[in-house]
Amino acid sequence: MGSVTAVERAPNKLQRSLMRLDEAPAFMRGWVQNIILRRAVPFTGTAGVRFISLSPEQVEVRLANEARVHNHIGGVHTSAMNLLAETATGMVIGMNVRDDCTPLAKSMSMRFVRRASGGLKAVATLSPEQAAYMQANEKGELAVAVTVTDDTGAEPVQCEFIWAWVPASRPTKN
C-alpha cells in the first residue's frame, strides 16, 4: 500500500462543512460561505475579509480598501494586512489539519515594502508534501507560503507564517 496523498485522503471536518454548501443554490454559495466562515472567525467579518476560493492546496481571501480598515494616512492598516495573510494561511492549514488536531499560529513576520494601493488579496498555498506531512504527524509545524498583493499587483508586504498543530485533547496529568 502506498502513502496517502492530499488528493487521496478523506475530507477533514472543515472540508466536509464546506461541502454542505453544494446543497445551496449556486448563486448563493459564495455569500453563504462567507457568512459561515466569518462566524467561525468573527474578526474577519468585522474587517470585511471575503473568502474567494478555498481548497486544500490554496486559499484566496480579499480585503477592500474601506474606511473600517484604514490607517491614519488612508491606506489599509498594517493590522488588516496581517489579518488577511493570517486568515489565508490559517484556512489552508485548516483545510489540511487532521480532525484529531488543533491548528495554532506559532509565529509570523511581516516586512513592509511599500504603501498599498487599493484593496488587497492574499493567496496561501500548501504543497502536496506539506499536506501529507500534516496527515502523517499528530503534531508538527510548517512554514506556509503566502503572497499579499494590492490592486496594482504589487506586493506591499512580505510575510512568513509558521503554523503548528497539536492533538486536540491532551491527557490530564494526575
C-alpha positions in Angstrom: 0.0 0.0 0.0 1.4 3.4 -1.0 1.4 6.6 1.1 -1.7 8.7 1.3 -1.5 12.0 -0.6 -3.6 15.1 -0.1 -5.8 14.1 -3.1 -6.5 10.5 -1.9 -7.4 11.2 1.7 -10.9 11.7 3.0 -12.0 15.3 3.6 -11.5 16.7 7.1 -14.1 18.4 9.3 -13.7 21.9 7.6 -13.8 20.4 4.1 -16.9 18.4 5.0 -18.6 21.5 6.4 -17.9 23.5 3.2 -19.1 20.6 1.0 -22.5 21.1 2.6 -22.7 24.4 0.6 -23.3 22.3 -2.5 -26.8 22.0 -1.2 -27.4 25.7 -1.5 -28.3 27.3 -4.9 -25.2 28.2 -6.9 -25.8 31.9 -6.9 -25.9 31.9 -3.0 -22.9 29.7 -2.3 -20.3 32.4 -2.1 -22.4 34.6 0.2 -23.3 31.7 2.5 -19.7 30.5 2.6 -18.6 34.0 3.7 -21.2 34.1 6.5 -20.3 30.6 7.8 -16.5 31.4 7.8 -17.0 34.9 9.3 -19.0 33.3 12.1 -16.1 30.8 12.7 -13.6 33.7 12.8 -15.6 36.8 13.8 -12.8 39.3 13.3 -12.7 38.5 9.6 -16.3 39.7 9.4 -15.6 42.9 11.4 -12.8 43.7 8.9 -14.8 42.6 5.9 -12.5 39.8 4.7 -14.1 38.0 1.7 -13.3 34.3 1.1 -12.8 34.0 -2.6 -11.6 30.4 -3.0 -10.8 27.6 -0.6 -9.1 24.3 -1.4 -6.7 22.0 0.4 -3.9 23.4 -1.9 -4.8 27.1 -2.0 -6.9 29.7 -0.2 -7.6 33.2 -1.6 -9.0 36.0 0.5 -9.6 39.7 -0.3 -10.0 42.9 1.7 -11.5 46.0 0.1 -9.9 49.4 0.8 -12.6 50.7 3.0 -12.7 53.2 5.9 -13.1 50.4 8.5 -9.6 49.1 7.7 -7.8 52.4 7.1 -4.8 53.7 8.9 -4.0 57.3 9.6 -2.9 58.0 6.1 -5.9 56.5 4.4 -4.4 53.2 3.3 -5.1 49.6 4.5 -3.8 49.4 8.1 -0.9 47.0 8.8 -3.0 45.1 11.2 -5.6 44.5 8.5 -2.8 43.3 6.2 -1.7 40.8 8.9 -5.3 39.6 9.4 -5.6 39.0 5.7 -2.4 37.0 5.5 -3.1 35.1 8.7 -6.6 34.2 7.5 -5.3 32.8 4.2 -2.6 30.7 5.8 -4.8 29.6 8.7 -7.5 28.5 6.3 -5.2 26.5 4.1 -3.9 24.8 7.3 -7.5 24.3 8.4 -8.3 22.6 5.1 -5.5 20.1 5.8 -5.3 19.5 9.6 -6.4 16.2 10.9 -9.7 16.0 12.7 -7.9 15.0 15.9 -5.7 18.0 15.9 -5.9 21.7 16.5 -4.0 24.3 14.4 -2.2 27.1 16.1 -0.4 30.2 14.7 3.2 29.8 16.1 5.0 32.8 14.6 4.7 35.4 11.9 6.9 38.1 10.4 6.0 40.9 8.1 8.2 43.2 6.1 6.5 46.3 4.8 7.9 47.1 1.3 5.7 49.8 0.1 2.4 51.6 0.6 -0.6 49.5 -0.6 -2.7 50.9 -3.4 -6.4 50.0 -3.2 -7.6 46.7 -1.8 -5.6 43.6 -1.0 -5.6 39.9 -1.9 -3.8 37.2 0.0 -3.1 33.7 -1.5 -1.7 31.0 0.7 -0.6 27.7 -0.7 0.4 24.3 0.8 2.3 21.7 -1.2 1.1 18.1 -1.5 4.2 17.1 0.5 3.3 19.5 3.3 -0.3 18.2 3.3 0.9 14.6 3.5 3.3 15.6 6.4 0.3 17.1 8.3 -1.6 13.9 7.8 1.3 11.7 8.9 2.1 13.5 12.2 -0.2 14.2 15.1 1.9 17.4 15.9 4.3 19.5 14.0 4.8 22.8 12.3 5.1 24.2 8.8 6.0 27.5 7.1 3.0 28.4 4.9 3.7 30.3 1.7 1.5 33.5 1.3 1.6 36.3 -1.1 -0.2 39.6 -0.5 -0.8 41.9 -3.4 -2.6 45.1 -3.9 -4.9 46.3 -6.7 -1.9 47.2 -8.9 -0.5 43.7 -8.5 2.4 44.9 -6.3 3.4 43.2 -3.1 3.2 45.9 -0.4 4.2 43.4 2.3 6.2 40.2 2.5 5.0 37.7 5.1 6.1 34.4 6.7 3.7 32.4 8.8 4.6 29.4 10.8 1.7 27.2 11.8 1.7 24.3 14.3 -0.8 21.6 15.0 -1.2 19.6 18.2 -3.5 16.8 19.4 -7.0 18.3 20.0 -7.2 17.0 23.5 -4.2 16.3 25.8 -4.5 13.8 28.6 -4.6 15.3 32.0 -1.7 14.7 34.4 -2.6 13.4 37.8 
